[in-house]
Amino acid sequence: MPVKDELRQRFATLSPALQQIAKYVLDHPNEVVTSSMRTVGAHAGTPPSTLVRFAQHLGYEGWPQFKQAMAQEMGLGSEAYGERARSLLGRGSDKTLADEIFQVHHANLDATERHSSSGLSKVAALLEKANAVHAAGFRACFPIAFSFVYVYRLFRNSVHLVDGQGGSLEMQQRAMVKGDALVVISFAPYSREALQVAEAAKAAGCKVVALTDSAASPLSLLADATLLFSIHSPSFFPSITSGMALIESLLELLASQAGKSVVKRIENAEAQLFESGAYLEVVGKRGAL
């Protein structure tokens, strides 16, 4: 029986203290699978020891096992990086390893196209209507968010990167207001900061677009629109190749629908990059942005 169904079925038989935890788990499944036991306990108003007792009452060895069961039920379970890295040992001279990686990249791109190509127009329309667009991606997803902001800023000024640099995450979140949109990127195991920013954007009245790996991810569950990308990899760490491809496709669509003025903006931006010395001028050639 699914964990949440079991909780609903057994709710009336639980003690008041355990009912308090069960209600919190049912109301906040995202936080249960992404936050520490201490954080969940603090927000649920109960000590960690009671969380352990709650998990054991349901038949689990402890809270980590209960948390893992919740994650798997939401489609978020993943093999540990160390275990995946161990499978690579001794394959350094394996000539098929590189071929395998490229084959998986191709499969990821195909899967991402199937899952998300039909949703790109909806997301582009949502972003075009927004007064300002914010983008957030942390750790492995930072390059995706940065690339989105870097290229989008070439033809739209009201695009901002939320990166929390210098401890400024709360300050950057305050800039998100009703009428804006947030593009937030993360995959399992999900970034605490990504979920924090998404929740702040939602509370501020922003539209939220999630780029993530599962329709059951914490980001997707609160997003107004979701674009899925596949992260499979024969390596020890998930791949972001299809995430980059997805954001490039979205940018291409945004540029194509921005009107004739976008061409002038991009030309001016390119000229400024060369005039400032940011790009080196090669005689007879103009480098790509």
Steps between C-alpha positions, in 0.01 A plus 500: 500500500635850419641681803257790485199270460615302803531818704145603411367154582679476837464866599217448747694228686809716556572688821453880489879550476528259206189646336674838507792354303273306263309819416824683433629219275175498300493880468873547429637193316751717309673615817503151648712366212723806457565623854696364795324323786582795725335744257190284459473463877528875553233577242273223620541612862638171625843373616704274268457212742125508436561488126702183554222353714247596231701321228548191717130492586432471127743211469816677384839462663526875546433841347752464211324184383160669521636799308641270232162326466334838451759599238455177308121539507547845343730354236807665647715207607853494358808286532778651711784666307758282672331180385482628146863609507602152619351352184740711290815366663718307260327636191764764422629301203152397386462648152123461516467731802505822295262348247267405783499855634408649162229238447345591834517870411312428179237303693467782755445754225237281334317448829515871584359590160211256547420626849544874458493623141122548510526711815761746375248735337295524820810580705621758245162674512507501880847660505411756233207624712712534815618845608838351592648152478721351773702179461645277769711187483750386759800267496486285184200696371669839531643486143150451360360800687802716420487414129130585491555841659813577295331437166155638592660826616631552145146589392314567827619720786260386772666161557678429828714219640418377851822342624526597868857617454647654813204383708260716300231240430237659726570843350466363147174328594357834613539626142243245380153658496155427365502510122852356474599146407763263636680229304645255752711195417583198714506120490516226762642530759335841494673817606367653821565848359305428182193397698540801730510740206203332333293522819596867543400576141167325545433691822577826321246426228747414225444241233738208547651294218679183610768328294540171678527124462162382626138615497497398867802711596452763773547774241248358256237455770486875566581627149257662257679327212756220486756402238657161561851402400671162523814471716609139439873439479736202509728720710463547876331840466175588321527665159389859435540474121128480427432778752729730303334393176158572648596850612658573161177392329301729728731793426473441125123505528503817711727676249287393205187645661655823631439696181728690263643714780680195639739500204615854577543423869715197426708693246558779753594253773749326274653831391541609862675175589755553225541874567557440871773248426303215658529315169816489291461628147623255239567654161234392256296319763244574767485253787180357634338648808 
